Amino acid sequence: MIQLEQIAAIFEECFRDAAVFERSVGGAVVETDVLRKEGKKWAVVAAGVDFDEAYTFFPDHPKRAERAGEPVRILPSGQLSMLIVARPITTDELTQDAENVATFAPARGIPFVRIRDGSFLRCWDITDPDRRVRSLRWELDSQYARSDPSEEWLGEWKRYVGFNPAHSASHLHINAPAFVPNAPIDDRIEHSLGELRLGVGTPNPLGLVLSLAAWLRSLPIER
């Protein structure tokens, strides 16, 4: 339990030091809690998730669930939504099963975490006049990774690598249509086969936030 609470506290520190994120509700940039899923306890870090989903991650704290439905504002422009569900694992666990495992904070006593399927980080409405990046999405989605490719030529490659290469479990979207939380059903964006889902290894979630913040802080501020 102590390590799970420490994971949550490290995320809060990470967002605070990034200095490019703020939220209009509550005191923290992200909502955190400890949750039991699949018979194990996980640390939950969330902001800007769909309200209905938020209550499943904060079942005992309805106020946190309500706040978790509010996205994070990116300074000076843009919004971010995020759901990271993770738990620390030992080296022995790592050697037995490395699926969805990422490095975390070894100097803080948590070298590795397992990230739960369905975790994501999404940014949209970014003002980037020089580099023309409008949105970014990282998602961990094993369901589609286990499906057969619609591209016939990738069928044999799925057998070789063990997953659908056109839709890797851990993947990055650049300038794809935004998944805006709590949008009306008629305005929801459906998964498009035409999107680039760049397969990437399961990233260190702290590195994901901090590298994003370093890039955002480098962008020119429009006057």
N, C-alpha and C positions, 0 to 999 in steps of 0.2 A: 504493500500500500504506500509506503514512504516513497519508493522509486516512482510510482505512478503519479503521486502528487508532485514529485520533483520534476517529472516530464512536463506537467502542466505549468509549473512555475517557470521553467526554463523557456517555454514558449512565450509566456507573458513578458519575460525579460527581453526575449528576442524581438518581439514586436515593439516594445517600448524603445529599445536602443535603435531600431531601424529608423524611427523619427519621420516616417512618411505615411503612417497609417493612423487614422482616428475613427472613432465611432460616436454617434450622437446619443447612445444609450449606455447607462451604466458607467463604471469607472475604468474597466479594462477594455482593451481593444478586442479581445476574443473571450468567449465563454469557455470554461473548463470544468471537467468533472471526472469522476471515476465510474466506469460502467461495467456491468457483467454481461458478456456475450460469449456464446459457445462454451460456457462453463469456465471462462477465464475473465480476469479483470483487465480492463483497458483504460488508458487515459484518453479523454475526448477533448478536442480543441476545435471550436466551431464559431463561425460567424457567417451570416448571409446564407444560411441553409433554408430550404423550404420549411414553413412553419410546421406542417404536419410531421415532417421528418424530424424536426428539432425535438419534438416531444418524445420521440422514441430514444433519443440520445440523452435527454435530461428528464427521465420519467418521474424523478422525485423532487425536481426543482422547476416548477412551471414558470417562474420568473426568469430563470436562466434560459429556459427553452424559448420564451418570448423574445428575450434579448438576442438569442442566437439566430433569430430570423432576420435581424438587421445586418445588412452588408457593412463592410469596412470602407471608409472613404480614403482614397489615395490622394495625398497632397502633391501637387495642387489640383489634380483632376483625375477622375477615374474611380472605379469601385472594385472591391475584392470580396469574394466569398470563399470560404475554406471549411473543409472538414478533414481533420486528421484524427484517426483512431489508431492508437499505437500502444504497445506494451514492451517492456524490456525483455530481452532474452539472454540466456547464458551462452557461452562458447559451445558447450555441449549441445544445446538446442540448435545452434547454428550449423554444426556439422551434420546433424540429423536431417534438418529441413531448412533450406536457405530461401524458400519462396517468400517474396515480399519483405525481405530483410534489408534494412538500411543501417549505415553507420549513424551515430547520433552525437553523443557528447562524452567521449572517453575521459576527458579531463574532469568531468563532473560525475564520474563513476557509472555512466550508462553508455558503454561502447556501442551496443547494437539494440535496435528495436525492430519488432515485426509490425508492419503497417497493415491494417485491415482493409480488405477489398472494399471499394466504394469511396475511399478517401480521395480528395481532390483539392486543388487550388485554382481559382479562376479569376482573371482580371479583365475588365472591359472599360471602354470609354477612356482609354489612356490617350493623353495629348502628347504626341511625339512627332512634331512637324518635320524633323530632319530624317528620322529613321523609318517612319511610316508603320510603326507597330501599333495596332489599335487594341488588340486583345491577345491574351495568352491563357491557355488552359492546360494544366497537368491533371491527369486522371489515372486512377488505378482501377481497372475494370477487367477482372478475370473472366467474366461471363462471355464476353465477345471474343476474348483471346482463345477460349476453348472451342469456339464455333468454327465450322469449315469456311475457308475463304470463298468468296463469290468469284474470285479470279481463278479460273481453272489451272493456270500455270503455277499457282502458289500451293496447290494441293500437296504435291510431293515435298515441298519445303516445309509445310506444316508438320509432316511426319518426321522430317529431319530435326527440326528445332523444338518441336513439342508444343507449339502454339501457332495461332494464325498471324503470320508476319504483317498482314495488312492492318491488324488491330491488336498490337501487343498490349499486354495487361497494363504496363506502365508506359504511358504515351503522352506526347506533347502536341497541342494544337497551337498554331500561330495564325492570327487574323481569321479564325473561324467564327461563325455566328455565335454571339454570346448566349450562355445559359443564365438568364437573369432570374434570381430566386424570387419565388412567390408571384411570378407573372400569371395572368389569367390563362386558363387552359388553351384557349384559342390562339394565344401568343407564344406558346411553348415552341422551342426549336427542336425539331426531330433530328435524330442521328442521320447524317448524310454520308453515303458511300463515297462522295466526291471529296471529302475532307482529307487533308494530310494528317495522319496520326503517327507522328514520328516516334518510333519505338526507342525508349530510353530505359536504362537500368533504374531500379527503384531508388529514388534520390534521397539523400539525407534531408529530412523535412526542414531542419533548421537552415541548412545550406540553401534550400529552395527559397525560403523567405528572405534570407540575408542577401543572396545574389540578386534577387528581384529588387530589393530595397536599394542596393548599391547602384543598379542600373537606373532606377527611378530617380535617385538623388543626382544622377549625372545629367538628366534631361534639362534642356533650357526651359526657364520659366517664361511663359508668354506674358508680356506687359500690355 
